[in-house]
């Protein structure tokens, strides 16, 4: 294969040179989303192991299930970054931000974990909404992917809001 056999860059769409600035902005937003998902995986792993007590079991099991889904989201973001001619960032660029999902002082404080999950999911939903809005009429492929991921996050948040309501009804939150 010679260099003349390699197709030239697209002349239209998000991969074209005309959309370089928008593409770079989308890549930055996707890199942030990628790190958000990876940090959530770490936090969910921690919080799927540390809590103690009979009441903690359902929360731990739910987080354990969510770990694979969140990791899958990170992989989707990474693949899309690459497709857009970006570079998937390495660990040295990572900066932890989820102080609200750090393990509680008391390992029986399941409400702390539930509230942290709700806060993490809300942050993801808000960030993904900004990506969806930015991509409107610019990058429908990324937009479609992020819409599907946002749906998953809304489901996670809704589940943990239900856990919190149960604890509130019992006067434990």
C-alpha positions in Angstrom: 0.0 0.0 0.0 1.4 3.4 -1.0 0.6 6.7 0.5 -1.6 7.5 -2.5 -3.7 4.4 -1.6 -4.5 5.9 1.9 -7.8 7.9 1.8 -7.5 11.5 2.7 -9.1 13.1 5.7 -12.9 13.5 5.5 -14.0 16.9 4.1 -17.2 17.0 6.2 -18.3 16.0 9.6 -16.5 16.0 13.0 -13.4 14.3 11.6 -12.8 17.1 9.0 -10.2 19.8 9.4 -13.1 22.3 9.4 -14.3 20.9 12.7 -10.9 20.6 14.4 -11.7 23.0 17.2 -15.1 21.3 18.0 -13.4 17.9 17.9 -10.7 19.0 20.3 -13.4 20.4 22.7 -15.3 17.1 22.5 -12.1 15.1 23.1 -11.4 17.2 26.3 -14.9 16.5 27.6 -14.6 12.8 26.8 -11.3 12.7 28.6 -12.9 14.2 31.7 -15.8 11.7 31.4 -13.2 8.9 31.0 -11.5 9.8 34.3 -14.9 10.3 36.1 -15.8 6.8 35.2 -12.5 5.3 36.2 -12.6 7.2 39.6 -16.2 5.9 40.1 -14.9 2.3 39.5 -12.3 2.8 42.2 -14.8 4.3 44.6 -17.4 1.7 43.9 -14.9 -1.1 44.4 -13.9 0.4 47.8 -17.5 0.9 48.8 -18.5 -2.6 47.6 -16.1 -4.1 50.1 -15.7 -1.9 53.1 -19.3 -1.5 54.5 -20.3 -3.8 57.4 -23.7 -4.9 58.6 -26.7 -6.9 57.3 -28.2 -3.7 55.8 -25.0 -3.0 53.9 -25.2 -6.2 51.8 -27.7 -4.9 49.2 -25.7 -1.7 48.7 -22.5 -3.7 48.3 -24.0 -6.0 45.8 -25.5 -3.2 43.8 -22.1 -1.4 43.7 -20.3 -4.6 42.7 -22.7 -5.0 39.7 -22.2 -1.3 38.7 -18.4 -1.6 38.6 -18.4 -3.5 35.4 -20.9 -1.2 33.8 -18.9 1.9 34.8 -15.7 0.3 33.5 -17.5 -0.3 30.2 -18.4 3.3 30.0 -14.8 4.3 30.5 -13.9 1.9 27.7 -16.5 3.5 25.4 -15.2 7.0 26.2 -11.6 5.8 25.5 -12.5 4.3 22.2 -14.4 7.4 21.1 -11.4 9.6 22.0 -9.2 7.5 19.8 -11.8 7.5 16.9 -11.7 11.3 17.1 -7.9 11.3 16.7 -7.4 12.1 20.3 -5.1 10.4 22.8 -6.5 8.4 25.7 -4.8 10.0 28.8 -2.6 8.1 31.1 -2.7 7.8 34.9 -0.4 10.7 35.5 -3.1 13.1 34.2 -5.6 11.7 36.6 -6.7 13.9 39.5 -9.1 12.4 42.1 -12.2 14.6 42.8 -14.7 12.3 44.5 -14.1 13.3 48.1 -17.8 12.5 48.8 -17.2 8.8 47.9 -14.3 8.2 50.3 -14.9 5.4 52.8 -16.8 6.6 55.8 -15.2 6.7 59.3 -17.7 4.1 60.5 -18.0 1.1 58.1 -21.6 0.7 59.1 -22.4 4.2 57.8 -24.2 3.0 54.7 -26.1 6.3 54.2 -22.7 8.0 53.6 -22.1 5.6 50.7 -25.6 6.0 49.3 -25.4 9.8 49.3 -21.9 9.6 47.7 -23.2 7.4 44.9 -26.1 9.8 44.3 -23.7 12.7 44.1 -21.3 10.9 41.8 -24.2 9.9 39.4 -25.6 13.4 39.5 -22.2 14.8 38.5 -21.9 12.3 35.7 -25.4 13.1 34.4 -24.7 16.9 34.5 -21.3 16.4 32.6 -22.9 14.1 30.1 -25.7 16.6 29.5 -23.1 19.2 28.6 -21.4 16.8 26.1 -24.8 16.0 24.6 -25.6 19.7 24.2 -22.2 20.5 22.7 -22.4 17.6 20.2 -25.8 18.7 18.9 -25.6 19.0 15.1 -21.8 18.6 15.4 -21.1 15.0 16.4 -24.1 12.8 16.4 -22.1 9.6 16.9 -20.6 10.9 20.2 -24.0 12.4 21.2 -25.8 9.0 20.7 -23.2 7.1 22.7 -23.3 9.6 25.6 -27.1 9.6 25.6 -27.0 5.8 26.1 -24.5 6.1 28.9 -26.4 8.9 30.6 -29.5 6.7 30.6 -27.5 4.1 32.6 -26.3 6.7 35.1 -29.9 8.0 35.6 -30.9 4.4 36.4 -28.1 4.1 38.9 -29.0 7.4 40.6 -32.7 6.4 40.7 -31.8 3.1 42.4 -29.7 4.7 45.1 -32.3 7.5 45.6 -34.7 4.6 46.5 -32.2 3.2 49.0 -31.9 6.7 50.6 -35.7 7.1 50.8 -35.9 3.8 52.6 -33.3 4.9 55.2 -35.1 8.3 55.6 -38.4 6.6 56.1 -36.9 4.6 58.9 -35.2 7.7 60.5 -31.7 6.4 59.7 -30.8 9.2 57.3 
